[in-house]
């Protein structure tokens, strides 16, 4: 299931997701990742799916959504790993542009030091860049990058991309329960140089890869907001609220649940709302749990359901 949704997005409105990387191939092993632990650490780009097959899957979802009168604000690459590891990304983007819907990508920025990756990203309308740290020790503690990666080269690559790109650039900084010291000021200084269209401050809202991970304190989140706002003239937003329950339904409730929860753990209330839309009851979920296709996760007094990916198995 390479396409899912549309799903509600706090950044992008109604987003049709593209899952162009299998579970879970990534250049990072972020401690807070909602997909779970990285199964294959990679930094070399390679093919994963045939571009034509991916395009057909997305096209079907677009046609279904349009037939139901569902709005799609963006087609968004937000897979089970790092999307720029896909060597066919440029070809896929070229094909998807024919659908006439703006294209977005959420990248961890790890390969942006490569010219070919920057060139691929230039074709998007909206690019979200991860910026969890600008100091090596904290970067390695939070994002746990592939050992060959260089933070200095990544930061230089981010600035080089910004100088070339005419679309919307945003950053996302995830704040967790670690000692930041003066790191937030350093990130703010880098943001002042980068000048993104918006800087998002996030906290984990879904079950993280590592059980010890909790959101940063309210004081730390507020400090980040104040520091970033001073440098960016207020172009700062929180990504700490709930995106809502407005998940699209195709009429195939099992396919909908499994495709959405493969990349987007769903709160119990959202899952109940999706079932209600399909005139289905909770027995569907019970069956998927019993068959081992779905798992239940509890985090911060909320219950979530996620596809039983290998990355989520103990």
Beta strands, then each sheet from edge to edge (+ up, - down):
strand 1: 3-9
strand 2: 13-18
strand 3: 25-26
strand 4: 40-41
strand 5: 74-77
strand 6: 103-107
strand 7: 126-130
strand 8: 168-174
strand 9: 198-202
strand 10: 236-239
strand 11: 266-267
strand 12: 294-299
strand 13: 302-307
sheet 1: 1+ 2- 5- 6- 7- 8- 9- 10-
sheet 2: 3+ 4+
sheet 3: 11+ 13- 12+
end
